[in-house]
């Protein structure tokens, strides 16, 4: 089982979310998702200012195996995207919890983060799949 960072929250769709000091939330995909995708070749991200509800598709990841949807973990507005992924989508493979982050959102309700899975719950979810 991949290392699951304890400081993040997770969705059952294998996105992670990290609360920043300014109240925004950085979102990416988990190592489990990356392992299943294989080499990422293209990442399609929304425009800054886009608004999403939890569970909405906010983009896609193309890999050598498939094209996969990305899902918003929370309701909110996109305040930043990782533009480095345009020229270096492989950052998702090499640093999915670091340089391979995808979007930063300002959540409509910051408390909604508490409704996502913690590391232990996510690990249990992976074992049940």
N, C-alpha and C positions, 0 to 999 in steps of 0.2 A: 504494500500500500504506500502511495506517495506521502511525503511529509505534508502534513496539513497545518499551516500556520495557525497558532492559537489566538492571534490578535485580530483575526478577520471574522466576518460573518459570511454565510454561504446560502445558495439556493439549491433546490433539488435539481435544477437545470445546469449546475456546475459553474455558476458565476460566483465570484467573491466580491465582498464589499468592505472597504476600510474607511472608517470615520477619520477625517482630518481635523486638525485643531481649529480651522475656520468654519467648521460645521458642514463642509461639503463631504461627499462620499466618492471615493475612487473605486472604479469597478473594472474587473478583468475576468478571465476564465481560469479555472483551477488546473493544477497539474494533471488531475484525472482526465479532464476534458482534452488537454493537450496530448496526453498519451493516447487517447482514443482517436484523435484527429490525425496524428502524424505531422509531417512537415507542413507548417502554415505557409501559404503562398500569397494570399491577399486578405486584407482585413477591410471590410466596408463599414465605416462609422458614420453616425449622423452629423448634422451641422450643429455648431454651437447655437444654443437657443432653442433647440428642439425640446419638446415636452413629451414625457412618457408616463404611463401608468405602470405599476408593478405588473410584470408578466408580458408587457408589450415587447415585440421584437425591436431592438434598437440598431441592429446591424447584422453583418454576416462575417463568418470566417471561412475562407476557402482553403482547403488543404489537399494533399495528394490523394486523400481518401474520399472526401465529401465536402459539400457546402453545408455549413451549420448556421442556424439562427443564433443570435445573441439576445438574451432577455433581460429587461430592466428589473433589478431586484426591488426597487422602490419607485413610488411616484416622485417625479421631480423634473427639473430643467437641466439640460446639459450646459455646463459652464466651461468645459474644456474637453478636447479630444487629444489623444496621443498621436500627433501628426507624424512622429517618427515611424509609425507603423506603415505609412504610405510607401516609404523607401526601404524599410527594414522589417517586414512582417515576421521574420524569423525571431524577433525579440520575444514574441509570444512563446516560442519553443524554448528559448534559452533563459528567459527570465519572466515567467508568467505572473509572478507575484511582485515583480519589480518594474524593470524597464518596459515590460510587455503589457502594462496596464492599458485600458482602452478608453474609458470616458470618466469624466468627473461630473457629478451631478449635485445640484442643490436640492436636497429632499424637501418635499412638501411638508412632511412630518418627520423630523429627525428621530422620533421615538419608534418609527416603523422599523428601524434597523434592528431593534430588539426582537422583532418577530421573525427574523431570519435565523437559520441554523447556526449554532456555535460549532466549534471544531469537533467536539465529541458527537454531537447530533449528526454532523455531516459525515463523519467517519462511519457511524451506524447506518446512515443512508447508503453509503457506498457498499457496505457489506450486505445490505438487503437487496441490492440491484441484481 
